[in-house]
Amino acid sequence: MELERTPIYEIFDRKQSGNQLYIMREDLLPFSLGGNKVRIANAFFEDMQKKGCDIMIAYGNVRSNLCRVIANECFRKKIPCYMICSFEEGESEEKETSNSHLMQMLKVKIVKCRKNQIAETVEATMNRLIQEGHKPYYIYGNKFGTGNEGVSASAYAKAYQEILNFEKNQGIFFDYIFHASGTGATQAGLTCGHLLARDKKQIVGILISSREYERAVSIIETGMREYLKGLGKEFSMEDQKEIHLASEYTKGGYGQYDEEIEQCIREEFALNGVAMDGTYTGKAFLGMEHYIEDYQISGKKILFIHTGGTPLFYDWLGTQKKDLGRL
Ligand SMILES: *Cc1c(COP(=O)(O)O)cnc(C)c1O
């Protein structure tokens, strides 16, 4: 799938922070409701094809945008698709979302497990399929979820080129790029793009889960090291300083959000006509606003990458029906 560059344009800054705010609409990527997972899934499918595998195994939870996109691509390519689906602590196994409904529609085979059983569930599923004579592809590599970091990082290392093209064509150069950081694939890719371009931008990932800071950074580092290795380049200690991960805006962990985030979602829709959600983009956008305040950033050109998650916006909207007069 050839992907056209998504729109980048200036938006209103509801906080009037004295910066120029731009948005890159990755939510408008033209497949399966868009989002960064369209590019990342593309990278996985290319790798899968290269390795000659015939069954896809994804991992995620009921909110997963990645699993939705992968399920969609598998359906149209007639590749059988399994999804190892974990549940957050205290979350019901019956929980459903727009993404989980779409996955059902796309005939994904769901294998449910608790969060502490992921490795054994992946292994059991892989072994069963191998015994049946298949060559399964697990998106994250081995049963512990490592080994494929370079593949997922490649997606946004390449997308970075599109940001550079925009800058060159428009004569607008960004000082900062902000985005929601979850698995770290997007951040690893963008930061590699920045290193390879040797430009002055600061890439700031806003951590959206309660993943421990050191571990989150080390996963981003692995993605960068693996991707750069594929280009015959080394990852140095200097490069490490280019990883900027803000872990103080997580609001208690993955999928958790509060009234401040909800207000941000309402106002961004009203002011800029952009749909965000409480798990990723709304949390990251608000985190960016706080970061700008906390680090007293002004007079800069700032790009927010809208990484998608449109179905999650509707999940949230469905909970708001009685309460939309609050704007
Ligand atoms: C997965 C996801 C992210 C986080 O991207 P990573 O590459 O996993 O860090 C951000 N926003 C949305 C909407 C996502 O689905």
The ligand as an SDF file (V2000), in Angstrom:
LIG
                    3D

 15 15  0  0  0  0  0  0  0  0999 V2000
   -0.6860    2.6160   19.5130 C   0  0  0  0  0  0  0  0  0  0  0  0
   -1.0930    4.0350   19.5590 C   0  0  0  0  0  0  0  0  0  0  0  0
   -0.2140    5.0180   20.0250 C   0  0  0  0  0  0  0  0  0  0  0  0
    1.1510    4.6970   20.5690 C   0  0  0  0  0  0  0  0  0  0  0  0
    2.0460    4.3480   19.5520 O   0  0  0  0  0  0  0  0  0  0  0  0
    3.3160    3.4340   19.9070 P   0  0  0  0  0  0  0  0  0  0  0  0
    4.0410    3.3010   18.6380 O   0  0  0  0  0  0  0  0  0  0  0  0
    2.7530    2.1330   20.3970 O   0  0  0  0  0  0  0  0  0  0  0  0
    4.0710    4.1080   20.9800 O   0  0  0  0  0  0  0  0  0  0  0  0
   -0.6370    6.3260   20.0020 C   0  0  0  0  0  0  0  0  0  0  0  0
   -1.8590    6.6600   19.5550 N   0  0  0  0  0  0  0  0  0  0  0  0
   -2.7320    5.7520   19.1010 C   0  0  0  0  0  0  0  0  0  0  0  0
   -4.0720    6.2010   18.6590 C   0  0  0  0  0  0  0  0  0  0  0  0
   -2.3860    4.4010   19.0920 C   0  0  0  0  0  0  0  0  0  0  0  0
   -3.2640    3.4950   18.6440 O   0  0  0  0  0  0  0  0  0  0  0  0
  1  2  1  0
  2  3  1  0
  2 14  2  0
  3  4  1  0
  3 10  2  0
  4  5  1  0
  5  6  1  0
  6  7  2  0
  6  8  1  0
  6  9  1  0
 10 11  1  0
 11 12  2  0
 12 13  1  0
 12 14  1  0
 14 15  1  0
M  END
$$$$
